[in-house]
C-alpha cells in the first residue's frame, strides 16, 4: 500500500474546505466584486480583470502535482491575512460612502484587496503553509484584479507617451522624413501630429506584462530569464507605440492627411499588439532554447 504522504496532490477534504470557504468569501464580497466586474467592462484599461481568476485557477491546477498530500495549517499567518482583510474592508466601507464607484476604482480596489487577503488567509488555514508556498504565484497573480489608482495610471501613461514620442522621432529620422518634434507635437511635411495620452498603449503593455509573467512561469525555469522576459516588455511597448505613431505619420504624409481618421489609427491597436508579440515570442523561444541546450548538455558530460 503506497504511503499517503508520498502521493502528490492535496487531500480531497482540504480542497473541499477551501473551496467552500472561497465560495462563502466570494458571496460575502459579492457587492464590490460585482461592481468591479461592471467597472472593468466599462474601462478599457481594466478589461482583462474578469479573466484573472480563470488564469490564476488554471495555473494553480497545473501545479497540483507539486502540492503536498497533507500540509499543516498555517493558522498564525492565516489570522494575519484575515486581520488585514478586516482592516481593508473597513477602509472600503469608509471610502465607498464618500467616493462613488463610478468616480474611480479606488473603493473597488480596497474591496477587491480585502477579498483577496481573506482568500489567502483561507488558503493558509485550510490548504496549509506548504501548499500555499507552492501556490504563491497563482495567488499573487490575482493582484492584477486591483484597479490602478488614478495617479499611478496617469504616471504610467505619461511615461509611455513620452517614450513612444522619442522612439517615433528616431524612426522618422531613420526613414529620412523631415520632422520637427516639440514635446508631443510632430511637425511633418504638410501635416502636424500629436501623441495623445490615449496613444500611450498602457492597456496593451499591461496585457503583455501579464503574458510575460504567465509564460515565464510556465515555460522558463531560471528566475533571471523570467526577469529578462518581463523587463523586455518595456522596450517592446515603446517600440510598438513608436512604430504605430511612425506608420500613421508616414501614411498622412505620403497618402493623405485624412489617414489620421482611418481605422488604422482609431482601431489599429490590436494589430500593432499582435506585431509586438513576434519579437516577444522570439525572445521567449531563445530563452527556452538555451535551457533545453543546457539541460541536454548535462547528461553528455556525465556520460563522459
C-alpha positions as CSV (number, residue, x, y, z in Angstrom):
1,X,0.0,0.0,0.0
2,X,1.6,3.4,-1.0
3,X,2.5,5.9,1.6
4,X,-0.1,8.7,1.7
5,X,2.5,11.3,2.4
6,X,4.3,10.4,-0.8
7,X,1.3,10.8,-3.0
8,X,1.2,14.2,-4.8
9,X,-1.8,16.5,-4.7
10,X,-4.0,17.9,-1.9
11,X,-6.4,15.7,0.0
12,X,-10.0,16.0,-1.1
13,X,-11.1,17.1,2.4
14,X,-8.6,20.0,2.4
15,X,-9.6,21.1,-1.1
16,X,-13.4,20.9,-0.3
17,X,-13.0,23.0,2.8
18,X,-11.0,25.7,1.0
19,X,-13.5,25.7,-1.9
20,X,-16.4,26.2,0.5
21,X,-14.5,29.0,2.3
22,X,-13.7,30.6,-1.1
23,X,-17.4,30.4,-2.1
24,X,-18.5,32.0,1.1
25,X,-16.0,34.8,0.9
26,X,-16.9,35.5,-2.7
27,X,-20.6,35.7,-1.8
28,X,-19.7,37.9,1.2
29,X,-17.8,40.3,-1.0
30,X,-20.3,39.9,-3.8
31,X,-21.2,43.7,-4.0
32,X,-17.7,45.0,-4.6
33,X,-16.8,42.1,-6.8
34,X,-19.9,42.7,-8.9
35,X,-19.2,46.4,-9.1
36,X,-15.6,45.5,-10.1
37,X,-16.9,43.4,-13.0
38,X,-19.0,46.2,-14.4
39,X,-16.3,48.7,-13.8
40,X,-13.9,46.5,-15.8
41,X,-16.4,46.2,-18.7
42,X,-16.7,49.9,-19.0
43,X,-13.0,50.8,-18.6
44,X,-10.7,49.6,-21.5
45,X,-7.6,49.5,-19.3
46,X,-9.1,47.1,-16.8
47,X,-11.0,44.9,-19.3
48,X,-8.7,42.0,-18.5
49,X,-9.8,41.8,-14.9
50,X,-12.6,39.3,-15.3
51,X,-10.2,36.8,-16.8
52,X,-7.6,36.9,-14.0
53,X,-9.4,34.4,-11.7
54,X,-9.6,31.9,-14.6
55,X,-5.9,32.4,-15.4
56,X,-4.9,32.1,-11.8
57,X,-7.1,29.0,-11.3
58,X,-5.6,27.3,-14.4
59,X,-2.0,28.0,-13.1
60,X,-3.0,26.5,-9.7
61,X,-4.4,23.4,-11.5
62,X,-1.1,22.9,-13.4
63,X,0.8,22.9,-10.2
64,X,-1.5,20.3,-8.5
65,X,1.2,17.6,-8.8
66,X,3.6,19.7,-6.8
67,X,1.2,20.1,-3.8
68,X,1.9,18.1,-0.7
69,X,-0.6,15.4,0.2
70,X,-1.0,16.7,3.8
71,X,0.0,20.2,4.9
72,X,-0.3,21.6,8.4
73,X,-2.5,24.7,8.6
74,X,-0.6,28.0,9.0
75,X,-3.1,29.4,11.4
76,X,-0.9,32.3,12.6
77,X,-0.3,33.5,9.1
78,X,-4.0,32.9,8.2
79,X,-5.1,35.1,11.1
80,X,-2.7,37.8,10.0
81,X,-4.3,37.8,6.5
82,X,-7.8,37.8,8.0
83,X,-6.9,40.8,10.2
84,X,-5.6,42.6,7.1
85,X,-8.8,41.8,5.2
86,X,-11.0,43.1,8.0
87,X,-9.0,46.3,8.2
88,X,-9.1,46.9,4.5
89,X,-12.8,46.1,4.5
90,X,-13.4,48.8,7.0
91,X,-11.5,51.2,4.7
92,X,-13.6,50.1,1.8
93,X,-16.8,51.0,3.5
94,X,-15.5,54.3,4.7
95,X,-14.2,55.3,1.2
96,X,-17.3,53.9,-0.6
97,X,-19.5,56.3,1.3
98,X,-17.6,59.3,0.1
99,X,-16.5,58.2,-3.3
100,X,-19.0,56.7,-5.8
101,X,-17.8,53.6,-7.6
102,X,-18.4,55.3,-10.9
103,X,-15.9,58.1,-10.0
104,X,-12.9,55.8,-9.9
105,X,-11.5,52.4,-9.0
106,X,-10.1,53.2,-5.6
107,X,-13.0,51.9,-3.5
108,X,-13.2,48.8,-5.7
109,X,-9.5,48.3,-5.3
110,X,-9.9,48.2,-1.5
111,X,-12.9,45.9,-1.7
112,X,-11.1,43.5,-4.0
113,X,-7.9,43.6,-1.9
114,X,-9.9,42.8,1.2
115,X,-11.4,39.7,-0.6
116,X,-8.0,38.6,-1.8
117,X,-6.5,38.9,1.7
118,X,-9.3,36.9,3.2
119,X,-9.0,34.3,0.4
120,X,-5.3,34.0,1.0
121,X,-6.0,33.6,4.7
122,X,-8.4,30.8,3.9
123,X,-5.7,29.1,1.8
124,X,-3.2,29.3,4.7
125,X,-5.8,27.9,7.1
126,X,-7.3,25.0,5.0
127,X,-4.7,24.2,2.4
128,X,-1.7,24.7,4.7
129,X,1.5,26.6,4.6
130,X,3.4,24.2,2.4
131,X,0.7,24.2,-0.2
132,X,0.5,28.0,-0.2
133,X,4.2,28.2,-0.8
134,X,3.6,26.2,-4.0
135,X,0.6,28.4,-5.0
136,X,2.1,31.7,-4.2
137,X,2.4,32.7,-7.8
138,X,-1.3,32.0,-8.8
139,X,-2.5,33.8,-5.7
140,X,-0.1,36.7,-6.3
141,X,-1.4,37.0,-9.9
142,X,-4.8,37.9,-8.5
143,X,-3.3,41.3,-7.5
144,X,-3.8,42.3,-11.1
145,X,-7.6,42.4,-10.3
146,X,-7.0,45.6,-8.4
147,X,-7.8,48.7,-10.4
148,X,-4.9,51.1,-10.9
149,X,-5.0,54.3,-8.7
150,X,-5.6,57.4,-10.8
151,X,-2.2,58.9,-10.0
152,X,-0.3,55.7,-10.9
153,X,-2.3,55.2,-14.1
154,X,-1.5,58.8,-15.1
155,X,2.2,58.4,-14.4
156,X,2.5,55.2,-16.4
157,X,0.6,56.8,-19.3
158,X,2.8,59.9,-19.3
159,X,6.0,57.8,-19.3
160,X,4.8,55.6,-22.2
161,X,3.6,58.7,-24.0
162,X,6.9,60.5,-23.8
163,X,8.9,57.3,-24.5
164,X,6.8,56.5,-27.6
165,X,7.3,60.0,-28.9
166,X,11.1,59.7,-28.7
167,X,11.1,56.3,-30.5
168,X,8.8,57.6,-33.2
169,X,11.1,60.6,-33.7
170,X,14.1,58.3,-34.2
171,X,12.1,56.3,-36.7
172,X,11.2,59.4,-38.7
173,X,14.8,60.4,-38.8
174,X,16.0,56.9,-39.9
175,X,13.4,56.9,-42.6
176,X,14.6,60.3,-43.9
177,X,11.3,62.0,-43.2
178,X,11.6,65.7,-42.4
179,X,10.3,66.1,-38.9
180,X,10.3,68.7,-36.1
181,X,9.3,67.4,-32.6
182,X,8.4,69.7,-29.8
183,X,7.3,67.6,-26.8
184,X,4.4,65.5,-28.0
185,X,3.9,67.5,-31.2
186,X,5.3,66.3,-34.5
187,X,5.5,68.7,-37.5
188,X,5.7,66.7,-40.7
189,X,5.5,67.9,-44.3
190,X,2.0,69.3,-44.7
191,X,0.8,67.8,-41.5
192,X,1.0,68.0,-37.7
193,X,0.7,65.1,-35.4
194,X,0.3,64.9,-31.6
195,X,0.9,61.9,-29.4
196,X,-2.1,62.0,-27.0
197,X,-2.3,60.1,-23.7
198,X,-4.8,57.8,-25.4
199,X,-1.9,56.7,-27.6
200,X,0.2,55.5,-24.7
201,X,-0.7,51.9,-25.2
202,X,-1.0,51.2,-21.5
203,X,-3.6,48.5,-21.9
204,X,-1.6,46.5,-24.4
205,X,1.5,47.0,-22.3
206,X,-0.2,45.7,-19.2
207,X,-1.6,42.7,-21.1
208,X,1.8,41.9,-22.4
209,X,3.3,42.2,-18.9
210,X,0.8,39.6,-17.6
211,X,1.5,37.4,-20.6
212,X,5.2,37.6,-19.8
213,X,4.7,36.6,-16.2
214,X,2.5,33.6,-17.1
215,X,4.7,32.5,-19.9
216,X,7.9,32.9,-17.8
217,X,6.3,30.9,-15.0
218,X,5.1,28.0,-17.2
219,X,8.0,27.8,-19.7
220,X,11.2,29.1,-18.1
221,X,12.8,27.6,-15.1
222,X,15.5,30.1,-14.3
223,X,14.5,33.2,-12.4
224,X,16.9,35.6,-14.3
225,X,15.4,34.5,-17.6
226,X,11.9,35.3,-16.2
227,X,13.1,38.7,-15.3
228,X,14.6,39.3,-18.7
229,X,11.3,38.3,-20.3
230,X,9.3,40.7,-18.1
231,X,11.7,43.6,-18.4
232,X,11.7,43.2,-22.2
233,X,8.0,44.3,-22.1
234,X,9.1,48.0,-21.6
235,X,11.2,48.4,-24.7
236,X,8.7,46.3,-26.7
237,X,5.9,48.7,-25.6
238,X,7.9,51.8,-26.6
239,X,8.8,50.3,-29.9
240,X,5.3,49.2,-30.6
241,X,3.8,52.6,-29.8
242,X,6.5,54.5,-31.5
243,X,6.1,52.3,-34.6
244,X,2.4,53.0,-34.6
245,X,2.9,56.8,-34.5
246,X,5.5,56.4,-37.2
247,X,3.2,54.4,-39.5
248,X,0.3,56.8,-39.1
249,X,2.6,59.8,-39.7
250,X,4.0,58.2,-42.8
251,X,0.6,57.4,-44.2
252,X,-0.6,61.0,-43.5
253,X,2.5,62.4,-45.4
254,X,2.7,60.0,-48.3
255,X,-1.0,59.0,-48.8
256,X,-3.3,61.6,-47.3
257,X,-3.7,63.7,-44.1
258,X,-7.1,62.0,-43.8
259,X,-5.4,58.9,-42.7
260,X,-5.4,60.4,-39.2
261,X,-9.1,59.4,-39.1
262,X,-8.6,56.0,-40.7
263,X,-9.3,52.7,-38.9
264,X,-5.6,52.0,-38.6
265,X,-5.4,55.0,-36.2
266,X,-8.6,54.5,-34.2
267,X,-8.9,50.7,-34.2
268,X,-5.3,49.6,-35.1
269,X,-4.2,48.9,-31.5
270,X,-4.8,45.1,-31.7
271,X,-2.9,44.9,-35.0
272,X,0.2,46.5,-33.5
273,X,-0.2,44.5,-30.3
274,X,0.0,41.3,-32.4
275,X,3.1,42.6,-34.2
276,X,4.7,43.2,-30.8
277,X,4.1,39.5,-30.0
278,X,6.5,38.4,-32.7
279,X,9.7,39.7,-31.0
280,X,8.3,38.7,-27.7
281,X,7.8,35.1,-28.6
282,X,11.2,35.1,-30.4
283,X,12.8,36.2,-27.2
284,X,10.9,33.5,-25.3
285,X,12.0,30.9,-27.8
286,X,15.7,31.7,-27.5
287,X,15.4,31.8,-23.7
288,X,13.7,28.4,-23.7
289,X,16.1,27.1,-26.3
290,X,19.1,27.9,-24.0
291,X,17.5,26.0,-21.2
292,X,16.9,23.0,-23.4
293,X,20.5,23.1,-24.7
294,X,21.9,23.4,-21.2
295,X,19.8,20.6,-19.8
296,X,20.6,18.3,-22.8
297,X,24.3,19.0,-22.3
298,X,24.4,17.8,-18.7
299,X,23.8,14.1,-19.4
300,X,26.5,14.1,-22.1
301,X,29.1,15.4,-19.5
302,X,28.1,12.7,-17.0
303,X,28.4,10.1,-19.7
304,X,31.9,11.1,-20.4
